[in-house]
């Protein structure tokens, strides 16, 4: 999926040129579309539940760690879970984020208060490979978003966190500041 295709979909769920403090924001078609799709994802989440259950079993068996679901889905358009791993250099937190507005997913690793989008350790690769296979199983057609795409700025929309967010912040509800 190209950056232009991603932006076209984002504009279906975020009103262009309308700040969140504008009284018309909550009445906009785009915002209402986002609420509707998030509500549908909250109610019809069998794929997410199955994904979570299988990943949790894997993490308990392989790492003696369980996953924690941080999905809110009010107007935040993604499922999110995290698992902590104890590695030779210390503890890392790996989060898996799956968009409900666009068939994309990503992971992020918090390592010593730094966020990275690349795995360095065998345990990280093992968890992320397993997660990718589960995403292919439960979320057919989903792709991992490329870093150069998720860092592109969307200049004419607002999210909960800011005006002119990155694509990552718009579709995965992440505040990286």
C-alpha positions in Angstrom: 0.0 0.0 0.0 1.4 3.4 -1.0 1.5 6.4 1.3 -1.0 8.1 -0.9 -3.4 5.2 -0.6 -3.0 5.3 3.2 -3.7 9.1 3.3 -6.8 8.6 1.2 -8.2 6.2 3.8 -7.1 8.4 6.7 -9.2 11.3 5.2 -12.3 9.1 5.4 -11.9 9.1 9.2 -10.4 12.5 10.0 -11.9 15.7 8.8 -9.5 17.8 6.8 -8.7 21.3 8.1 -11.0 21.0 11.1 -9.4 21.2 14.6 -10.7 19.1 17.4 -11.7 22.1 19.4 -14.0 23.2 16.6 -17.6 22.4 17.6 -18.2 20.9 14.2 -15.5 18.3 14.6 -17.7 15.8 16.5 -20.4 16.3 13.9 -18.3 15.7 10.9 -18.9 12.7 8.6 -15.3 11.6 9.0 -15.4 11.6 12.8 -18.7 9.8 12.9 -17.3 7.2 10.4 -14.4 6.7 12.8 -16.7 6.2 15.8 -18.8 3.8 13.8 -16.0 1.6 12.7 -14.4 1.6 16.2 -17.8 0.6 17.7 -18.1 -2.2 15.2 -14.6 -3.4 16.0 -15.5 -3.4 19.7 -18.6 -5.5 19.2 -17.3 -7.8 16.5 -13.9 -8.7 17.8 -13.7 -12.4 17.4 -10.5 -12.2 15.4 -8.9 -9.9 18.0 -10.0 -12.2 20.8 -8.6 -15.3 19.1 -5.4 -13.5 18.2 -5.0 -12.4 21.8 -5.7 -15.8 23.2 -3.2 -17.5 20.9 -0.5 -14.9 21.5 -1.0 -15.0 25.2 -0.6 -18.9 25.2 2.6 -18.5 23.2 4.0 -15.8 25.5 3.2 -17.8 28.6 4.8 -21.0 27.2 7.9 -19.3 25.6 8.6 -16.4 27.9 6.5 -17.0 31.0 4.9 -13.6 30.3 1.3 -12.7 29.6 -0.1 -10.1 27.2 -1.9 -7.0 28.3 -4.7 -5.6 26.2 -4.7 -1.8 26.0 -7.4 -1.4 23.3 -9.9 1.4 24.0 -11.5 1.9 20.6 -13.5 5.0 21.7 -12.4 7.0 18.7 -8.9 5.5 18.7 -8.8 3.3 15.7 -6.7 0.3 16.7 -6.3 -2.7 18.8 -3.3 -2.7 21.0 -1.6 -5.2 23.3 1.8 -5.4 25.0 4.1 -8.0 26.5 7.2 -7.5 28.5 10.3 -9.6 27.8 13.4 -9.9 30.0 16.4 -9.8 27.8 20.2 -9.8 28.5 20.2 -5.9 28.4 17.1 -5.5 30.5 13.4 -5.5 30.1 11.7 -4.4 26.9 8.0 -3.9 26.2 6.8 -5.0 22.8 3.4 -3.6 21.6 1.5 -4.9 18.7 -1.0 -2.4 17.1 -3.6 -3.4 14.6 -5.6 -0.7 12.8 -9.4 -1.1 12.5 -9.7 1.6 9.8 -7.0 0.4 7.4 -5.5 -3.1 6.9 -2.1 -2.3 8.5 -0.3 -3.3 11.7 2.9 -2.5 13.4 5.0 -3.2 16.4 7.0 -1.0 18.6 9.6 -1.9 21.2 10.2 0.3 24.3 13.8 -0.3 25.4 15.2 1.8 28.2 12.6 4.5 27.6 13.6 4.6 23.9 11.0 3.6 21.2 12.3 1.5 18.3 10.7 -0.2 15.4 13.4 -2.8 14.7 14.0 -6.0 16.6 17.6 -6.8 17.8 17.3 -9.9 19.9 16.3 -13.5 19.1 13.4 -13.4 21.7 12.0 -10.3 20.0 12.2 -11.9 16.6 10.6 -15.0 17.9 7.7 -13.1 19.3 7.3 -10.8 16.3 7.5 -13.7 13.8 4.8 -15.6 15.7 2.7 -12.4 15.9 3.0 -11.8 12.2 1.8 -15.4 11.5 -1.2 -14.9 13.8 -2.0 -11.6 12.1 -2.0 -13.3 8.7 -4.3 -16.0 10.2 -6.8 -13.7 11.8 -6.6 -10.4 9.9 -6.5 -11.5 6.3 -4.9 -9.0 3.9 -3.2 -7.0 6.7 0.3 -5.7 6.0 3.0 -4.3 8.3 3.4 -0.6 7.7 6.8 0.6 6.6 8.7 3.0 8.8 9.1 5.6 6.1 5.4 5.6 5.6 4.4 5.7 9.3 6.6 8.7 9.9 5.0 10.8 7.1 3.1 13.8 8.4 -0.6 14.4 7.7 -0.6 18.2 7.8 -4.3 18.9 7.6 -5.9 16.8 10.3 -6.1 16.7 14.1 -5.9 13.7 16.5 -6.3 13.5 20.2 -2.6 14.1 20.7 -1.9 16.9 18.1 -2.4 18.8 15.0 -0.6 17.5 11.9 0.2 14.0 13.3 2.3 11.4 11.6 0.4 8.5 9.8 1.5 6.4 12.8 -0.2 8.7 15.2 -3.4 8.9 13.1 -4.0 5.2 12.6 -2.3 3.8 15.7 -3.2 6.4 18.4 0.4 6.8 19.5 1.9 9.9 21.0 5.6 9.6 20.5 6.5 12.8 22.3 
